[in-house]
Structures are given as C-alpha cells and as structure tokens.
C-alpha cells in the first residue's frame, strides 16, 4: 500500500515533465501551419501580380474578378493565421498585410492598378513573423 502514493507521485511528475514537450509540439504545429499559410499567401500574391500587370487589364472584368478572388484568398489566409495564435510581431505583420489588401481591393474596384509591391512586402513580413513564431 505504501507504494501506491509513490506511483501516483511518479506519474504526476512524469506528466509535469512531459507538459513542456506537449506545449513545444503545439507551438511547432502552429509554426508549421503558419508557414503553410505564408506559402499560400505567396502564391496568392503571385496571382494578384499576374492578373494586375497593368491598368488595362484591371479594367477587364475577368482580370478584375481574378484579382479580387486572389485578394480574397489572401484575406482568408490572414484570418486563419490569426486564429492559430498571435504575437505582437505577427499581429503587426497581418495588420499591415490586411491594410495593403484592403487598399488593393479598393483600387481594383475603382479600375486602378493595385500596389502589389505593398502586398508583397507585407506578405514577406508575415512569412518572417511565422519563422520567428
């Protein structure tokens, strides 16, 4: 009977010792998911660039629709990254990207060429923030 309390204590200590490993795995999973989203954003940024090469293409309804769809995908990925956890650096990066996407969407809706440079720069900051998460 005296061994039973020791086994419970040993089991409790083992659980406490394993807790950082579980947390580390969770953080690694979050970082991996964030990285996957950053890669997806990179592809979406490329889609925006491809469909918004010049103002003439932005006035074409099919090109404008494709550009808006790519911008929506970036917005969806921003939302998913934010759901996965946050840090000050990540919040700043996703806010900057979100603002760049909103401005680009307004430009496209007004028949103007979006500033894809601002989107690409902000997407790079998101990728960097994912790497340091």
N, CA and C atoms as a LAMMPS dump frame, in Angstrom:
ITEM: TIMESTEP
0
ITEM: NUMBER OF ATOMS
399
ITEM: BOX BOUNDS ff ff ff
-5.0000000000000000e+02 5.0000000000000000e+02
-5.0000000000000000e+02 5.0000000000000000e+02
-5.0000000000000000e+02 5.0000000000000000e+02
ITEM: ATOMS id mol type element x y z
1 1 1 N 0.811 -1.195 0
2 1 2 C 0 0 0
3 1 3 C 0.855 1.26 0
4 2 1 N 1.988 1.211 0.565
5 2 2 C 2.814 2.402 0.622
6 2 3 C 3.395 2.742 -0.738
7 3 1 N 3.414 1.793 -1.662
8 3 2 C 3.947 2.059 -2.997
9 3 3 C 2.975 2.851 -3.86
10 4 1 N 1.702 2.726 -3.621
11 4 2 C 0.695 3.377 -4.441
12 4 3 C 0.86 4.907 -4.451
13 5 1 N 1.032 5.574 -3.31
14 5 2 C 1.219 7.024 -3.359
15 5 3 C 2.469 7.416 -4.151
16 6 1 N 3.506 6.597 -4.051
17 6 2 C 4.724 6.914 -4.797
18 6 3 C 4.497 6.795 -6.304
19 7 1 N 3.692 5.805 -6.679
20 7 2 C 3.375 5.653 -8.104
21 7 3 C 2.572 6.843 -8.611
22 8 1 N 1.632 7.306 -7.805
23 8 2 C 0.848 8.481 -8.191
24 8 3 C 1.745 9.712 -8.297
25 9 1 N 2.643 9.863 -7.36
26 9 2 C 3.566 10.998 -7.392
27 9 3 C 4.472 10.885 -8.607
28 10 1 N 4.964 9.684 -8.882
29 10 2 C 5.826 9.472 -10.047
30 10 3 C 5.06 9.767 -11.341
31 11 1 N 3.819 9.34 -11.403
32 11 2 C 3.005 9.607 -12.591
33 11 3 C 2.76 11.106 -12.747
34 12 1 N 2.481 11.781 -11.66
35 12 2 C 2.265 13.231 -11.705
36 12 3 C 3.528 13.957 -12.152
37 13 1 N 4.666 13.529 -11.633
38 13 2 C 5.932 14.145 -12.026
39 13 3 C 6.201 13.898 -13.514
40 14 1 N 5.904 12.701 -13.985
41 14 2 C 6.095 12.383 -15.401
42 14 3 C 5.209 13.259 -16.28
43 15 1 N 3.968 13.475 -15.856
44 15 2 C 3.072 14.345 -16.619
45 15 3 C 3.583 15.78 -16.641
46 16 1 N 4.056 16.25 -15.5
47 16 2 C 4.586 17.608 -15.435
48 16 3 C 5.837 17.742 -16.304
49 17 1 N 6.653 16.709 -16.313
50 17 2 C 7.87 16.739 -17.128
51 17 3 C 7.529 16.717 -18.62
52 18 1 N 6.447 16.048 -18.981
53 18 2 C 6.059 15.942 -20.387
54 18 3 C 5.306 17.177 -20.88
55 19 1 N 4.772 17.971 -19.988
56 19 2 C 3.98 19.143 -20.379
57 19 3 C 4.735 20.086 -21.307
58 20 1 N 6.007 20.419 -21.037
59 20 2 C 6.715 21.298 -21.974
60 20 3 C 6.857 20.691 -23.365
61 21 1 N 6.986 19.376 -23.44
62 21 2 C 7.096 18.725 -24.747
63 21 3 C 5.8 18.853 -25.523
64 22 1 N 4.682 18.687 -24.84
65 22 2 C 3.382 18.831 -25.49
66 22 3 C 3.209 20.272 -25.955
67 23 1 N 3.575 21.222 -25.121
68 23 2 C 3.477 22.627 -25.489
69 23 3 C 4.388 22.928 -26.666
70 24 1 N 5.597 22.39 -26.639
71 24 2 C 6.535 22.617 -27.736
72 24 3 C 5.981 22.053 -29.04
73 25 1 N 5.364 20.889 -28.969
74 25 2 C 4.76 20.308 -30.173
75 25 3 C 3.628 21.183 -30.685
76 26 1 N 2.828 21.691 -29.765
77 26 2 C 1.733 22.565 -30.16
78 26 3 C 2.287 23.808 -30.845
79 27 1 N 3.339 24.402 -30.269
80 27 2 C 3.954 25.581 -30.878
81 27 3 C 4.561 25.245 -32.235
82 28 1 N 5.17 24.069 -32.339
83 28 2 C 5.742 23.653 -33.617
84 28 3 C 4.641 23.468 -34.652
85 29 1 N 3.526 22.875 -34.248
86 29 2 C 2.397 22.708 -35.167
87 29 3 C 1.856 24.063 -35.614
88 30 1 N 1.768 25.011 -34.667
89 30 2 C 1.285 26.344 -35.016
90 30 3 C 2.24 27.023 -35.988
91 31 1 N 3.536 26.888 -35.746
92 31 2 C 4.525 27.496 -36.64
93 31 3 C 4.46 26.858 -38.021
94 32 1 N 4.289 25.541 -38.075
95 32 2 C 4.181 24.844 -39.349
96 32 3 C 2.939 25.294 -40.103
97 33 1 N 1.814 25.395 -39.404
98 33 2 C 0.578 25.846 -40.027
99 33 3 C 0.734 27.28 -40.533
100 34 1 N 1.374 28.111 -39.726
101 34 2 C 1.614 29.492 -40.128
102 34 3 C 2.481 29.525 -41.386
103 35 1 N 3.504 28.704 -41.418
104 35 2 C 4.366 28.637 -42.595
105 35 3 C 3.614 28.208 -43.839
106 36 1 N 2.715 27.239 -43.68
107 36 2 C 1.905 26.797 -44.82
108 36 3 C 1.019 27.934 -45.317
109 37 1 N 0.46 28.694 -44.393
110 37 2 C -0.388 29.838 -44.771
111 37 3 C 0.45 30.903 -45.476
112 38 1 N 1.666 31.126 -44.977
113 38 2 C 2.551 32.116 -45.602
114 38 3 C 2.884 31.704 -47.036
115 39 1 N 3.097 30.407 -47.258
116 39 2 C 3.357 29.91 -48.613
117 39 3 C 2.124 30.118 -49.494
118 40 1 N 0.957 29.847 -48.932
119 40 2 C -0.285 30.06 -49.669
120 40 3 C -0.45 31.531 -50.039
121 41 1 N -0.126 32.41 -49.091
122 41 2 C -0.213 33.848 -49.353
123 41 3 C 0.732 34.23 -50.488
124 42 1 N 1.922 33.648 -50.493
125 42 2 C 2.888 33.94 -51.544
126 42 3 C 2.309 33.595 -52.919
127 43 1 N 1.657 32.444 -53.018
128 43 2 C 1.005 32.057 -54.273
129 43 3 C -0.115 33.012 -54.648
130 44 1 N -0.877 33.439 -53.645
131 44 2 C -1.972 34.373 -53.911
132 44 3 C -1.433 35.739 -54.353
133 45 1 N -0.32 36.166 -53.749
134 45 2 C 0.309 37.426 -54.159
135 45 3 C 0.746 37.309 -55.619
136 46 1 N 1.297 36.159 -55.985
137 46 2 C 1.702 35.949 -57.376
138 46 3 C 0.49 36.024 -58.297
139 47 1 N -0.648 35.466 -57.863
140 47 2 C -1.877 35.552 -58.66
141 47 3 C -2.304 37.006 -58.844
142 48 1 N -2.207 37.803 -57.768
143 48 2 C -2.553 39.22 -57.867
144 48 3 C -1.633 39.893 -58.883
145 49 1 N -0.339 39.61 -58.773
146 49 2 C 0.624 40.218 -59.7
147 49 3 C 0.335 39.817 -61.141
148 50 1 N 0.056 38.54 -61.355
149 50 2 C -0.205 38.045 -62.709
150 50 3 C -1.457 38.662 -63.321
151 51 1 N -2.474 38.875 -62.507
152 51 2 C -3.737 39.376 -63.049
153 51 3 C -3.802 40.895 -63.083
154 52 1 N -2.876 41.555 -62.423
155 52 2 C -2.912 43.02 -62.346
156 52 3 C -1.638 43.633 -62.922
157 53 1 N -1.228 43.157 -64.072
158 53 2 C 0.023 43.613 -64.668
159 53 3 C -0.042 45.083 -65.05
160 54 1 N -1.169 45.508 -65.573
161 54 2 C -1.285 46.922 -65.936
162 54 3 C -2.731 47.381 -65.79
163 55 1 N -2.916 48.679 -65.86
164 55 2 C -4.243 49.254 -65.655
165 55 3 C -5.237 48.731 -66.683
166 56 1 N -4.796 48.497 -67.912
167 56 2 C -5.688 47.99 -68.951
168 56 3 C -6.301 46.655 -68.571
169 57 1 N -5.5 45.818 -67.926
170 57 2 C -6.035 44.526 -67.528
171 57 3 C -6.989 44.66 -66.345
172 58 1 N -6.767 45.644 -65.501
173 58 2 C -7.661 45.841 -64.358
174 58 3 C -9.051 46.265 -64.832
175 59 1 N -9.133 46.973 -65.944
176 59 2 C -10.446 47.379 -66.437
177 59 3 C -11.188 46.232 -67.113
178 60 1 N -10.494 45.141 -67.424
179 60 2 C -11.122 43.947 -67.981
180 60 3 C -11.814 43.207 -66.837
181 61 1 N -13.112 42.96 -66.992
182 61 2 C -13.901 42.345 -65.913
183 61 3 C -13.344 41.011 -65.437
184 62 1 N -12.918 40.149 -66.367
185 62 2 C -12.428 38.829 -65.957
186 62 3 C -11.121 38.951 -65.183
187 63 1 N -10.237 39.851 -65.612
188 63 2 C -8.974 40.055 -64.885
189 63 3 C -9.254 40.664 -63.52
190 64 1 N -10.172 41.618 -63.468
191 64 2 C -10.516 42.255 -62.191
192 64 3 C -11.103 41.22 -61.228
193 65 1 N -11.967 40.349 -61.753
194 65 2 C -12.563 39.305 -60.915
195 65 3 C -11.479 38.366 -60.377
196 66 1 N -10.537 37.981 -61.23
197 66 2 C -9.454 37.093 -60.805
198 66 3 C -8.591 37.768 -59.727
199 67 1 N -8.313 39.05 -59.915
200 67 2 C -7.523 39.798 -58.933
201 67 3 C -8.263 39.867 -57.602
202 68 1 N -9.549 40.15 -57.65
203 68 2 C -10.344 40.223 -56.416
204 68 3 C -10.413 38.869 -55.714
205 69 1 N -10.496 37.782 -56.485
206 69 2 C -10.507 36.443 -55.891
207 69 3 C -9.177 36.153 -55.191
208 70 1 N -8.068 36.541 -55.81
209 70 2 C -6.754 36.329 -55.199
210 70 3 C -6.619 37.168 -53.922
211 71 1 N -7.132 38.384 -53.951
212 71 2 C -7.096 39.227 -52.75
213 71 3 C -7.95 38.621 -51.636
214 72 1 N -9.09 38.025 -52.01
215 72 2 C -9.941 37.377 -51.007
216 72 3 C -9.215 36.192 -50.378
217 73 1 N -8.499 35.421 -51.183
218 73 2 C -7.745 34.278 -50.653
219 73 3 C -6.692 34.737 -49.645
220 74 1 N -6.024 35.85 -49.961
221 74 2 C -5.044 36.385 -49.011
222 74 3 C -5.749 36.758 -47.704
223 75 1 N -6.899 37.413 -47.818
224 75 2 C -7.665 37.777 -46.621
225 75 3 C -8.072 36.562 -45.81
226 76 1 N -8.483 35.498 -46.487
227 76 2 C -8.854 34.261 -45.796
228 76 3 C -7.652 33.661 -45.056
229 77 1 N -6.485 33.689 -45.71
230 77 2 C -5.279 33.159 -45.074
231 77 3 C -4.859 34.008 -43.877
232 78 1 N -5.025 35.317 -43.975
233 78 2 C -4.728 36.195 -42.837
234 78 3 C -5.6 35.789 -41.651
235 79 1 N -6.872 35.587 -41.924
236 79 2 C -7.808 35.197 -40.863
237 79 3 C -7.391 33.878 -40.211
238 80 1 N -6.994 32.914 -41.014
239 80 2 C -6.592 31.609 -40.484
240 80 3 C -5.297 31.703 -39.677
241 81 1 N -4.374 32.543 -40.117
242 81 2 C -3.137 32.733 -39.348
243 81 3 C -3.461 33.339 -37.993
244 82 1 N -4.352 34.317 -37.983
245 82 2 C -4.728 34.966 -36.716
246 82 3 C -5.418 33.986 -35.769
247 83 1 N -6.188 33.046 -36.321
248 83 2 C -6.853 32.037 -35.484
249 83 3 C -5.849 31.108 -34.817
250 84 1 N -4.706 30.891 -35.462
251 84 2 C -3.708 29.946 -34.973
252 84 3 C -2.888 30.443 -33.802
253 85 1 N -3.07 31.639 -33.384
254 85 2 C -2.282 32.206 -32.291
255 85 3 C -1.673 33.508 -32.751
256 86 1 N -1.215 34.281 -31.8
257 86 2 C -0.68 35.573 -32.205
258 86 3 C 0.474 35.996 -31.324
259 87 1 N 1.21 36.922 -31.872
260 87 2 C 2.264 37.599 -31.144
261 87 3 C 2.222 39.04 -31.63
262 88 1 N 2.918 39.897 -30.963
263 88 2 C 2.915 41.293 -31.369
264 88 3 C 3.438 41.433 -32.794
265 89 1 N 4.519 40.73 -33.099
266 89 2 C 5.113 40.801 -34.437
267 89 3 C 4.137 40.273 -35.491
268 90 1 N 3.469 39.165 -35.185
269 90 2 C 2.513 38.59 -36.13
270 90 3 C 1.305 39.508 -36.306
271 91 1 N 0.814 40.069 -35.213
272 91 2 C -0.323 40.985 -35.306
273 91 3 C 0.014 42.185 -36.187
274 92 1 N 1.199 42.742 -36.003
275 92 2 C 1.616 43.894 -36.814
276 92 3 C 1.737 43.508 -38.283
277 93 1 N 2.322 42.347 -38.544
278 93 2 C 2.517 41.902 -39.927
279 93 3 C 1.177 41.633 -40.616
280 94 1 N 0.268 40.942 -39.92
281 94 2 C -1.024 40.639 -40.547
282 94 3 C -1.874 41.902 -40.693
283 95 1 N -1.753 42.842 -39.755
284 95 2 C -2.47 44.115 -39.893
285 95 3 C -1.985 44.872 -41.13
286 96 1 N -0.665 44.905 -41.314
287 96 2 C -0.09 45.602 -42.466
288 96 3 C -0.548 44.942 -43.768
289 97 1 N -0.534 43.611 -43.805
290 97 2 C -0.978 42.905 -44.999
291 97 3 C -2.463 43.126 -45.247
292 98 1 N -3.245 43.087 -44.2
293 98 2 C -4.683 43.297 -44.33
294 98 3 C -4.985 44.688 -44.899
295 99 1 N -4.278 45.697 -44.425
296 99 2 C -4.473 47.062 -44.931
297 99 3 C -4.059 47.167 -46.398
298 100 1 N -2.952 46.515 -46.761
299 100 2 C -2.495 46.535 -48.156
300 100 3 C -3.517 45.849 -49.059
301 101 1 N -4.08 44.749 -48.586
302 101 2 C -5.093 44.026 -49.365
303 101 3 C -6.356 44.874 -49.501
304 102 1 N -6.782 45.511 -48.418
305 102 2 C -7.979 46.366 -48.475
306 102 3 C -7.785 47.506 -49.477
307 103 1 N -6.614 48.126 -49.436
308 103 2 C -6.331 49.227 -50.367
309 103 3 C -6.307 48.708 -51.805
310 104 1 N -5.69 47.554 -52.014
311 104 2 C -5.638 46.973 -53.352
312 104 3 C -7.042 46.653 -53.853
313 105 1 N -7.864 46.128 -52.965
314 105 2 C -9.244 45.797 -53.347
315 105 3 C -9.987 47.072 -53.771
316 106 1 N -9.806 48.152 -53.005
317 106 2 C -10.436 49.429 -53.359
318 106 3 C -9.934 49.921 -54.716
319 107 1 N -8.617 49.808 -54.936
320 107 2 C -8.046 50.242 -56.213
321 107 3 C -8.647 49.45 -57.372
322 108 1 N -8.706 48.145 -57.229
323 108 2 C -9.241 47.292 -58.295
324 108 3 C -10.711 47.633 -58.563
325 109 1 N -11.479 47.813 -57.492
326 109 2 C -12.89 48.16 -57.66
327 109 3 C -13.072 49.511 -58.347
328 110 1 N -12.07 50.388 -58.221
329 110 2 C -12.129 51.703 -58.863
330 110 3 C -11.408 51.73 -60.209
331 111 1 N -11.031 50.534 -60.728
332 111 2 C -10.394 50.451 -62.028
333 111 3 C -8.94 50.894 -62.039
334 112 1 N -8.32 50.917 -60.877
335 112 2 C -6.915 51.31 -60.786
336 112 3 C -6.048 50.085 -60.556
337 113 1 N -4.781 50.231 -60.891
338 113 2 C -3.833 49.144 -60.65
339 113 3 C -3.495 49.103 -59.155
340 114 1 N -3.595 47.924 -58.531
341 114 2 C -3.27 47.836 -57.103
342 114 3 C -1.768 47.896 -56.867
343 115 1 N -1.4 48.309 -55.684
344 115 2 C 0.015 48.371 -55.301
345 115 3 C 0.441 46.977 -54.836
346 116 1 N 0.854 46.152 -55.78
347 116 2 C 1.249 44.79 -55.438
348 116 3 C 2.561 44.774 -54.667
349 117 1 N 3.364 45.823 -54.799
350 117 2 C 4.609 45.915 -54.031
351 117 3 C 4.338 45.98 -52.538
352 118 1 N 3.328 46.742 -52.149
353 118 2 C 2.962 46.84 -50.729
354 118 3 C 2.462 45.501 -50.211
355 119 1 N 1.699 44.784 -51.044
356 119 2 C 1.191 43.47 -50.642
357 119 3 C 2.35 42.488 -50.493
358 120 1 N 3.245 42.483 -51.465
359 120 2 C 4.386 41.559 -51.414
360 120 3 C 5.275 41.844 -50.207
361 121 1 N 5.501 43.117 -49.918
362 121 2 C 6.325 43.492 -48.77
363 121 3 C 5.684 43.029 -47.459
364 122 1 N 4.391 43.276 -47.331
365 122 2 C 3.676 42.868 -46.119
366 122 3 C 3.619 41.351 -46.004
367 123 1 N 3.462 40.661 -47.127
368 123 2 C 3.451 39.188 -47.105
369 123 3 C 4.797 38.668 -46.647
370 124 1 N 5.868 39.332 -47.041
371 124 2 C 7.207 38.942 -46.577
372 124 3 C 7.344 39.097 -45.069
373 125 1 N 6.734 40.146 -44.526
374 125 2 C 6.767 40.348 -43.073
375 125 3 C 5.98 39.257 -42.351
376 126 1 N 4.876 38.815 -42.938
377 126 2 C 4.112 37.719 -42.345
378 126 3 C 4.942 36.454 -42.343
379 127 1 N 5.604 36.166 -43.446
380 127 2 C 6.454 34.978 -43.515
381 127 3 C 7.578 35.049 -42.486
382 128 1 N 8.152 36.215 -42.326
383 128 2 C 9.208 36.4 -41.33
384 128 3 C 8.673 36.197 -39.922
385 129 1 N 7.485 36.724 -39.659
386 129 2 C 6.876 36.561 -38.339
387 129 3 C 6.548 35.093 -38.072
388 130 1 N 6.139 34.359 -39.1
389 130 2 C 5.874 32.925 -38.941
390 130 3 C 7.163 32.201 -38.58
391 131 1 N 8.239 32.587 -39.208
392 131 2 C 9.527 31.945 -38.948
393 131 3 C 10.041 32.184 -37.551
394 132 1 N 9.63 33.291 -36.96
395 132 2 C 10.106 33.593 -35.604
396 132 3 C 9.086 33.225 -34.546
397 133 1 N 7.97 32.63 -34.966
398 133 2 C 6.909 32.252 -34.014
399 133 3 C 7.326 31.082 -33.165
